[in-house]
């Protein structure tokens, strides 16, 4: 192993490989920052550029874009309430609140520290225990994924806002919206109202942009400016303490970052789950165990640390099943898998036997990517801070333009733009009526995965529900779900006397 590591070190430190990391991270961060142009799109756009490059250079270019894209989404999520990627949707809950308090730079720095540290730790796990963790992930069949999703849906209670009833209504709406389209098993139409464009379901990106970005534009435009200070959308605090993360603040969030790293790594090794779910799971868990859980959603640095560590830790872990089993961990690694095969490298166990030194070079490249996007992110945040000086009559049209372009770019469809507008209006009224939007988004993301897995499980068992409790891993998640629900009910009952 040491020989492979040293040889890999010599391979990776060539100028073209370092340049590929810098270029990929920069492009990924830029694309990830633009709402709608996700990290997936960044990697997909860069893939054709790799055809004439050597293997290590091409993979480093794509990995840099992946990592930079995931982090880039947090910048607009914090400053403009506009998640650049679905992975940053949970970051909005506290990030934008801090921005409205004049602490946007502090929020950005916490996101940067959390993302980089979690990504680094996830990469170390990839290097150290790739094969054992991948073998565990291989045991996840439809019943296990069904129970994991059921457990994940308990997150809704953690982000329900002031009213649990309103939060559950929001989550139920998300589940209902996720059923729109063709049935995953029988391919019959559901709630499409004979609109052909809805056969493939409601696209996530237009929904995300409308629910968070457009709704905020409508909400802000509804306000009347009274003073000159109100002319600026993003406040900037003159207090130096509001523009940095102190050692005490970072130390207070360190346990949350490590917990988010563990959750993100665990989610990452399970194929098909994704960064958005890891982000929300980490956020909900942190809120549940933190002594300052009541501050989550009101501008908590710990909330940002939980979200960003959860989504960033997924990145390294998604390569565990890809490299050891030949199974892509998510959509992005599926694209990168194509790059492997174009170069004549077939992901799987034989990769370590036949190309161990090259794989270790890529592992070291992962660590270098973390350092590079930390530096690039620092530079990007300096320029992003200038958004605090942009008047609303300039900023809002630009945000609106990004909303339209981001929605249209996914499928080159004006129907997606219409979907974005509809959910912008829905998000506006939900905000006005104090319905939390996060439960809707969580349920919408989780429901298709859970439904498909549940239907497959029932087909496997000829309709018997016993399949969910006769397999050890699925039984474990079932028990955890029951414990969480019971804990939530008891917690609500204990709060009632003090609330009255």
Buried (B, 14 or more C-beta within 10 A) or exposed (E): EEEBBEBBEEBBEBEEBBEBBBBBBBBBBBBBBBBBBBBBBBBBBBBEBBEEBEBBBBBBBBBBBBBBBBBBBBBBBBBBBBBBBBBBBBBBBBBBBBBBBBBBBBBBBBBBBBBBBBBBBBBBBBBEBBEEBBBBBBEBBBBBBBBBBBBBBBBBBBBBBEEBEBBBBBBBBBBBBBBBBBEBEEEEBBEBEEEEBBBEBBBBBBBBBBBBBBBBBBBBEEEEEEEEEEEBBBBBBEEEEBBEBEEEBBEBBBBBBBBBBBBBBBBBBBBBBBBBBBBBBBBBBBBBEBEBBEBBBEBBBBBBBBBBBBBBBBBBBBBBBBBBBBBBBBBBBBBBBBBBEEBEBEBBEEBBEEBBBBBBBBBBBBBBBBEBBBEBBEEBBEEBBEBBEBEBEEBBEEBBEBBBBBBBBBBEBEBBBBBBBBBBEBBBEBBEEEBBBBBBBBBBBBBBBBBBBBBBBBEEBEEEEEBBEEBEBBBBBBEBBEEBBEEBEEEEEEEEEEEE
